[in-house]
Amino acid sequence: MDEATEDWQQLVGSWVELRYGGSVVRTGEVEVVAEDSSVMWLKFNGNHGRQMVAKTDGYEVFPIR
């Protein structure tokens, strides 16, 4: 069973699933993470750009293996 990763720093450069309420919201590459892992920027393929994600928004992040 997969588990959410709390230390977002270790995910920089990795592809992850962004989930909310157990459902996949998006898949993207972790581009930048705050030192305290409170915020990250995800980069998406194509014209989808980037998204800032905050832990306080209730998202969970699962590495894609």
Gaussian input, Z-matrix of N, CA and C with variables (Angstrom, degrees):
# hf/3-21g

backbone

0 1
 N
 C     1     B1
 C     2     B2     1     A1
 N     3     B3     2     A2     1     D1
 C     4     B4     3     A3     2     D2
 C     5     B5     4     A4     3     D3
 N     6     B6     5     A5     4     D4
 C     7     B7     6     A6     5     D5
 C     8     B8     7     A7     6     D6
 N     9     B9     8     A8     7     D7
 C    10    B10     9     A9     8     D8
 C    11    B11    10    A10     9     D9
 N    12    B12    11    A11    10    D10
 C    13    B13    12    A12    11    D11
 C    14    B14    13    A13    12    D12
 N    15    B15    14    A14    13    D13
 C    16    B16    15    A15    14    D14
 C    17    B17    16    A16    15    D15
 N    18    B18    17    A17    16    D16
 C    19    B19    18    A18    17    D17
 C    20    B20    19    A19    18    D18
 N    21    B21    20    A20    19    D19
 C    22    B22    21    A21    20    D20
 C    23    B23    22    A22    21    D21
 N    24    B24    23    A23    22    D22
 C    25    B25    24    A24    23    D23
 C    26    B26    25    A25    24    D24
 N    27    B27    26    A26    25    D25
 C    28    B28    27    A27    26    D26
 C    29    B29    28    A28    27    D27
 N    30    B30    29    A29    28    D28
 C    31    B31    30    A30    29    D29
 C    32    B32    31    A31    30    D30
 N    33    B33    32    A32    31    D31
 C    34    B34    33    A33    32    D32
 C    35    B35    34    A34    33    D33
 N    36    B36    35    A35    34    D34
 C    37    B37    36    A36    35    D35
 C    38    B38    37    A37    36    D36
 N    39    B39    38    A38    37    D37
 C    40    B40    39    A39    38    D38
 C    41    B41    40    A40    39    D39
 N    42    B42    41    A41    40    D40
 C    43    B43    42    A42    41    D41
 C    44    B44    43    A43    42    D42
 N    45    B45    44    A44    43    D43
 C    46    B46    45    A45    44    D44
 C    47    B47    46    A46    45    D45
 N    48    B48    47    A47    46    D46
 C    49    B49    48    A48    47    D47
 C    50    B50    49    A49    48    D48
 N    51    B51    50    A50    49    D49
 C    52    B52    51    A51    50    D50
 C    53    B53    52    A52    51    D51
 N    54    B54    53    A53    52    D52
 C    55    B55    54    A54    53    D53
 C    56    B56    55    A55    54    D54
 N    57    B57    56    A56    55    D55
 C    58    B58    57    A57    56    D56
 C    59    B59    58    A58    57    D57
 N    60    B60    59    A59    58    D58
 C    61    B61    60    A60    59    D59
 C    62    B62    61    A61    60    D60
 N    63    B63    62    A62    61    D61
 C    64    B64    63    A63    62    D62
 C    65    B65    64    A64    63    D63
 N    66    B66    65    A65    64    D64
 C    67    B67    66    A66    65    D65
 C    68    B68    67    A67    66    D66
 N    69    B69    68    A68    67    D67
 C    70    B70    69    A69    68    D68
 C    71    B71    70    A70    69    D69
 N    72    B72    71    A71    70    D70
 C    73    B73    72    A72    71    D71
 C    74    B74    73    A73    72    D72
 N    75    B75    74    A74    73    D73
 C    76    B76    75    A75    74    D74
 C    77    B77    76    A76    75    D75
 N    78    B78    77    A77    76    D76
 C    79    B79    78    A78    77    D77
 C    80    B80    79    A79    78    D78
 N    81    B81    80    A80    79    D79
 C    82    B82    81    A81    80    D80
 C    83    B83    82    A82    81    D81
 N    84    B84    83    A83    82    D82
 C    85    B85    84    A84    83    D83
 C    86    B86    85    A85    84    D84
 N    87    B87    86    A86    85    D85
 C    88    B88    87    A87    86    D86
 C    89    B89    88    A88    87    D87
 N    90    B90    89    A89    88    D88
 C    91    B91    90    A90    89    D89
 C    92    B92    91    A91    90    D90
 N    93    B93    92    A92    91    D91
 C    94    B94    93    A93    92    D92
 C    95    B95    94    A94    93    D93
 N    96    B96    95    A95    94    D94
 C    97    B97    96    A96    95    D95
 C    98    B98    97    A97    96    D96
 N    99    B99    98    A98    97    D97
 C   100   B100    99    A99    98    D98
 C   101   B101   100   A100    99    D99
 N   102   B102   101   A101   100   D100
 C   103   B103   102   A102   101   D101
 C   104   B104   103   A103   102   D102
 N   105   B105   104   A104   103   D103
 C   106   B106   105   A105   104   D104
 C   107   B107   106   A106   105   D105
 N   108   B108   107   A107   106   D106
 C   109   B109   108   A108   107   D107
 C   110   B110   109   A109   108   D108
 N   111   B111   110   A110   109   D109
 C   112   B112   111   A111   110   D110
 C   113   B113   112   A112   111   D111
 N   114   B114   113   A113   112   D112
 C   115   B115   114   A114   113   D113
 C   116   B116   115   A115   114   D114
 N   117   B117   116   A116   115   D115
 C   118   B118   117   A117   116   D116
 C   119   B119   118   A118   117   D117
 N   120   B120   119   A119   118   D118
 C   121   B121   120   A120   119   D119
 C   122   B122   121   A121   120   D120
 N   123   B123   122   A122   121   D121
 C   124   B124   123   A123   122   D122
 C   125   B125   124   A124   123   D123
 N   126   B126   125   A125   124   D124
 C   127   B127   126   A126   125   D125
 C   128   B128   127   A127   126   D126
 N   129   B129   128   A128   127   D127
 C   130   B130   129   A129   128   D128
 C   131   B131   130   A130   129   D129
 N   132   B132   131   A131   130   D130
 C   133   B133   132   A132   131   D131
 C   134   B134   133   A133   132   D132
 N   135   B135   134   A134   133   D133
 C   136   B136   135   A135   134   D134
 C   137   B137   136   A136   135   D135
 N   138   B138   137   A137   136   D136
 C   139   B139   138   A138   137   D137
 C   140   B140   139   A139   138   D138
 N   141   B141   140   A140   139   D139
 C   142   B142   141   A141   140   D140
 C   143   B143   142   A142   141   D141
 N   144   B144   143   A143   142   D142
 C   145   B145   144   A144   143   D143
 C   146   B146   145   A145   144   D144
 N   147   B147   146   A146   145   D145
 C   148   B148   147   A147   146   D146
 C   149   B149   148   A148   147   D147
 N   150   B150   149   A149   148   D148
 C   151   B151   150   A150   149   D149
 C   152   B152   151   A151   150   D150
 N   153   B153   152   A152   151   D151
 C   154   B154   153   A153   152   D152
 C   155   B155   154   A154   153   D153
 N   156   B156   155   A155   154   D154
 C   157   B157   156   A156   155   D155
 C   158   B158   157   A157   156   D156
 N   159   B159   158   A158   157   D157
 C   160   B160   159   A159   158   D158
 C   161   B161   160   A160   159   D159
 N   162   B162   161   A161   160   D160
 C   163   B163   162   A162   161   D161
 C   164   B164   163   A163   162   D162
 N   165   B165   164   A164   163   D163
 C   166   B166   165   A165   164   D164
 C   167   B167   166   A166   165   D165
 N   168   B168   167   A167   166   D166
 C   169   B169   168   A168   167   D167
 C   170   B170   169   A169   168   D168
 N   171   B171   170   A170   169   D169
 C   172   B172   171   A171   170   D170
 C   173   B173   172   A172   171   D171
 N   174   B174   173   A173   172   D172
 C   175   B175   174   A174   173   D173
 C   176   B176   175   A175   174   D174
 N   177   B177   176   A176   175   D175
 C   178   B178   177   A177   176   D176
 C   179   B179   178   A178   177   D177
 N   180   B180   179   A179   178   D178
 C   181   B181   180   A180   179   D179
 C   182   B182   181   A181   180   D180
 N   183   B183   182   A182   181   D181
 C   184   B184   183   A183   182   D182
 C   185   B185   184   A184   183   D183
 N   186   B186   185   A185   184   D184
 C   187   B187   186   A186   185   D185
 C   188   B188   187   A187   186   D186
 N   189   B189   188   A188   187   D187
 C   190   B190   189   A189   188   D188
 C   191   B191   190   A190   189   D189
 N   192   B192   191   A191   190   D190
 C   193   B193   192   A192   191   D191
 C   194   B194   193   A193   192   D192

   B1=1.4624
   B2=1.5276
   B3=1.2952
   B4=1.4618
   B5=1.5263
   B6=1.3359
   B7=1.4524
   B8=1.5175
   B9=1.3306
   B10=1.4609
   B11=1.5225
   B12=1.3138
   B13=1.4547
   B14=1.5231
   B15=1.3228
   B16=1.4652
   B17=1.5284
   B18=1.3443
   B19=1.4659
   B20=1.5245
   B21=1.3176
   B22=1.4640
   B23=1.5191
   B24=1.3317
   B25=1.4660
   B26=1.5228
   B27=1.3147
   B28=1.4639
   B29=1.5270
   B30=1.3288
   B31=1.4627
   B32=1.5272
   B33=1.3126
   B34=1.4657
   B35=1.5294
   B36=1.3382
   B37=1.4586
   B38=1.5198
   B39=1.3341
   B40=1.4699
   B41=1.5259
   B42=1.3281
   B43=1.4579
   B44=1.5113
   B45=1.3305
   B46=1.4546
   B47=1.5254
   B48=1.3313
   B49=1.4583
   B50=1.5195
   B51=1.3076
   B52=1.4527
   B53=1.5236
   B54=1.3406
   B55=1.4698
   B56=1.5224
   B57=1.3161
   B58=1.4619
   B59=1.5193
   B60=1.3215
   B61=1.4555
   B62=1.5189
   B63=1.3358
   B64=1.4496
   B65=1.5181
   B66=1.3343
   B67=1.4656
   B68=1.5190
   B69=1.3280
   B70=1.4614
   B71=1.5274
   B72=1.3292
   B73=1.4620
   B74=1.5218
   B75=1.3271
   B76=1.4579
   B77=1.5168
   B78=1.3148
   B79=1.4557
   B80=1.5178
   B81=1.3304
   B82=1.4521
   B83=1.5094
   B84=1.3350
   B85=1.4683
   B86=1.5205
   B87=1.3321
   B88=1.4588
   B89=1.5218
   B90=1.3319
   B91=1.4618
   B92=1.5249
   B93=1.3301
   B94=1.4650
   B95=1.5202
   B96=1.3539
   B97=1.4628
   B98=1.5193
   B99=1.3425
   B100=1.4576
   B101=1.5250
   B102=1.3339
   B103=1.4629
   B104=1.5175
   B105=1.3289
   B106=1.4665
   B107=1.5338
   B108=1.3192
   B109=1.4731
   B110=1.5251
   B111=1.3203
   B112=1.4636
   B113=1.5279
   B114=1.3261
   B115=1.4678
   B116=1.5251
   B117=1.3297
   B118=1.4636
   B119=1.5219
   B120=1.3143
   B121=1.4615
   B122=1.5143
   B123=1.3387
   B124=1.4550
   B125=1.5171
   B126=1.3231
   B127=1.4628
   B128=1.5172
   B129=1.3395
   B130=1.4572
   B131=1.5210
   B132=1.3302
   B133=1.4649
   B134=1.5217
   B135=1.3184
   B136=1.4587
   B137=1.5167
   B138=1.3131
   B139=1.4608
   B140=1.5241
   B141=1.3104
   B142=1.4549
   B143=1.5181
   B144=1.3203
   B145=1.4596
   B146=1.5077
   B147=1.3424
   B148=1.4603
   B149=1.5217
   B150=1.3277
   B151=1.4544
   B152=1.5150
   B153=1.3381
   B154=1.4531
   B155=1.5254
   B156=1.3266
   B157=1.4537
   B158=1.5311
   B159=1.3208
   B160=1.4644
   B161=1.5159
   B162=1.3364
   B163=1.4640
   B164=1.5168
   B165=1.3123
   B166=1.4651
   B167=1.5215
   B168=1.3369
   B169=1.4690
   B170=1.5269
   B171=1.3374
   B172=1.4542
   B173=1.5161
   B174=1.3333
   B175=1.4631
   B176=1.5314
   B177=1.3265
   B178=1.4533
   B179=1.5234
   B180=1.3303
   B181=1.4587
   B182=1.5193
   B183=1.3285
   B184=1.4631
   B185=1.5209
   B186=1.3456
   B187=1.4677
   B188=1.5231
   B189=1.3124
   B190=1.4577
   B191=1.5118
   B192=1.3038
   B193=1.4767
   B194=1.4755
   A1=109.42
   A2=116.12
   A3=118.97
   A4=110.46
   A5=115.10
   A6=120.53
   A7=109.69
   A8=115.01
   A9=120.41
   A10=108.85
   A11=115.99
   A12=122.07
   A13=108.98
   A14=116.57
   A15=121.80
   A16=112.28
   A17=117.17
   A18=121.51
   A19=108.28
   A20=115.83
   A21=120.94
   A22=112.75
   A23=119.01
   A24=121.86
   A25=111.40
   A26=117.70
   A27=120.90
   A28=112.49
   A29=117.72
   A30=121.77
   A31=114.48
   A32=118.50
   A33=121.21
   A34=109.77
   A35=116.29
   A36=122.16
   A37=113.84
   A38=117.82
   A39=122.13
   A40=111.28
   A41=115.58
   A42=122.05
   A43=108.97
   A44=115.80
   A45=121.31
   A46=110.91
   A47=114.79
   A48=121.61
   A49=107.44
   A50=117.00
   A51=123.50
   A52=106.44
   A53=116.42
   A54=120.60
   A55=110.57
   A56=114.22
   A57=121.24
   A58=107.43
   A59=116.69
   A60=120.19
   A61=113.43
   A62=117.06
   A63=121.77
   A64=115.13
   A65=117.60
   A66=121.36
   A67=111.14
   A68=116.47
   A69=121.28
   A70=109.28
   A71=115.25
   A72=122.12
   A73=110.14
   A74=115.98
   A75=122.13
   A76=109.07
   A77=114.27
   A78=122.72
   A79=106.70
   A80=117.06
   A81=119.49
   A82=111.75
   A83=114.33
   A84=122.04
   A85=108.80
   A86=116.81
   A87=121.58
   A88=107.64
   A89=115.36
   A90=120.76
   A91=112.43
   A92=117.49
   A93=123.09
   A94=108.04
   A95=116.40
   A96=121.83
   A97=108.94
   A98=116.43
   A99=120.77
   A100=109.51
   A101=117.07
   A102=121.26
   A103=112.92
   A104=117.62
   A105=121.41
   A106=112.78
   A107=117.34
   A108=124.01
   A109=113.07
   A110=117.92
   A111=120.57
   A112=112.40
   A113=116.55
   A114=122.23
   A115=108.92
   A116=116.09
   A117=120.57
   A118=109.53
   A119=115.41
   A120=122.35
   A121=107.57
   A122=116.20
   A123=121.96
   A124=109.31
   A125=116.32
   A126=123.36
   A127=108.00
   A128=115.76
   A129=121.41
   A130=110.56
   A131=116.91
   A132=122.66
   A133=110.55
   A134=115.18
   A135=120.83
   A136=113.17
   A137=115.92
   A138=122.04
   A139=113.07
   A140=117.69
   A141=120.94
   A142=113.30
   A143=118.70
   A144=122.73
   A145=114.84
   A146=114.81
   A147=122.45
   A148=109.80
   A149=114.91
   A150=120.93
   A151=108.97
   A152=116.57
   A153=120.90
   A154=107.56
   A155=116.10
   A156=122.35
   A157=108.22
   A158=116.81
   A159=121.78
   A160=109.55
   A161=116.66
   A162=120.12
   A163=111.17
   A164=117.22
   A165=120.37
   A166=112.50
   A167=117.84
   A168=121.49
   A169=111.81
   A170=117.58
   A171=121.42
   A172=116.28
   A173=117.08
   A174=120.17
   A175=111.06
   A176=115.10
   A177=122.14
   A178=106.65
   A179=116.13
   A180=121.90
   A181=109.37
   A182=115.41
   A183=122.20
   A184=109.47
   A185=117.51
   A186=119.25
   A187=111.04
   A188=116.91
   A189=122.06
   A190=107.06
   A191=116.35
   A192=120.32
   A193=111.83
   D1=137.73
   D2=-179.09
   D3=-82.71
   D4=155.17
   D5=-178.87
   D6=-129.49
   D7=146.72
   D8=175.88
   D9=-65.97
   D10=147.47
   D11=178.26
   D12=-100.95
   D13=123.32
   D14=-179.69
   D15=-85.74
   D16=-31.96
   D17=-179.81
   D18=-89.89
   D19=87.85
   D20=-176.63
   D21=-65.34
   D22=-22.06
   D23=178.98
   D24=-56.53
   D25=-36.44
   D26=-177.28
   D27=-73.32
   D28=-6.56
   D29=-176.85
   D30=-97.59
   D31=-5.28
   D32=-178.08
   D33=-54.05
   D34=126.33
   D35=-179.29
   D36=88.79
   D37=-5.70
   D38=-178.72
   D39=-97.16
   D40=156.63
   D41=172.65
   D42=-90.76
   D43=136.05
   D44=-175.75
   D45=-138.18
   D46=161.80
   D47=168.96
   D48=-100.39
   D49=130.32
   D50=174.36
   D51=-95.97
   D52=121.92
   D53=-176.72
   D54=-122.30
   D55=149.63
   D56=175.12
   D57=-139.75
   D58=125.14
   D59=-178.33
   D60=61.52
   D61=28.54
   D62=178.73
   D63=86.78
   D64=-7.72
   D65=-179.36
   D66=-104.22
   D67=143.41
   D68=177.43
   D69=-71.53
   D70=125.88
   D71=178.03
   D72=-93.67
   D73=-48.57
   D74=-178.87
   D75=-155.55
   D76=165.21
   D77=171.26
   D78=-123.40
   D79=135.71
   D80=-179.53
   D81=-163.65
   D82=177.59
   D83=179.37
   D84=-99.27
   D85=131.47
   D86=177.70
   D87=-72.97
   D88=116.58
   D89=-175.79
   D90=-95.54
   D91=-49.90
   D92=-177.26
   D93=-142.32
   D94=143.66
   D95=178.48
   D96=-134.92
   D97=138.72
   D98=174.54
   D99=-64.24
   D100=151.73
   D101=-177.77
   D102=-55.60
   D103=-33.40
   D104=-178.48
   D105=-92.44
   D106=8.87
   D107=179.41
   D108=60.94
   D109=24.62
   D110=-178.98
   D111=-84.75
   D112=-23.44
   D113=-175.93
   D114=-143.13
   D115=144.04
   D116=173.14
   D117=-140.18
   D118=160.02
   D119=171.64
   D120=-111.08
   D121=126.88
   D122=174.70
   D123=-103.60
   D124=137.49
   D125=178.00
   D126=-107.75
   D127=135.62
   D128=-177.43
   D129=-114.13
   D130=158.48
   D131=176.91
   D132=-71.45
   D133=158.00
   D134=173.88
   D135=67.56
   D136=-142.10
   D137=-176.09
   D138=-92.87
   D139=19.36
   D140=-176.69
   D141=-85.51
   D142=-9.63
   D143=173.96
   D144=66.43
   D145=-138.17
   D146=-175.43
   D147=-130.04
   D148=162.52
   D149=177.34
   D150=-141.83
   D151=134.05
   D152=173.14
   D153=-86.69
   D154=132.84
   D155=-178.22
   D156=-123.21
   D157=129.45
   D158=178.02
   D159=-115.28
   D160=139.41
   D161=177.78
   D162=-60.16
   D163=-33.93
   D164=-178.41
   D165=-65.75
   D166=-13.59
   D167=177.21
   D168=-82.01
   D169=-4.28
   D170=176.65
   D171=88.56
   D172=12.26
   D173=178.73
   D174=-77.43
   D175=150.72
   D176=169.88
   D177=-117.71
   D178=148.12
   D179=-177.84
   D180=-122.36
   D181=125.44
   D182=-178.20
   D183=-119.58
   D184=120.60
   D185=176.24
   D186=-62.24
   D187=143.59
   D188=175.56
   D189=-92.66
   D190=125.50
   D191=-176.80
   D192=-108.99

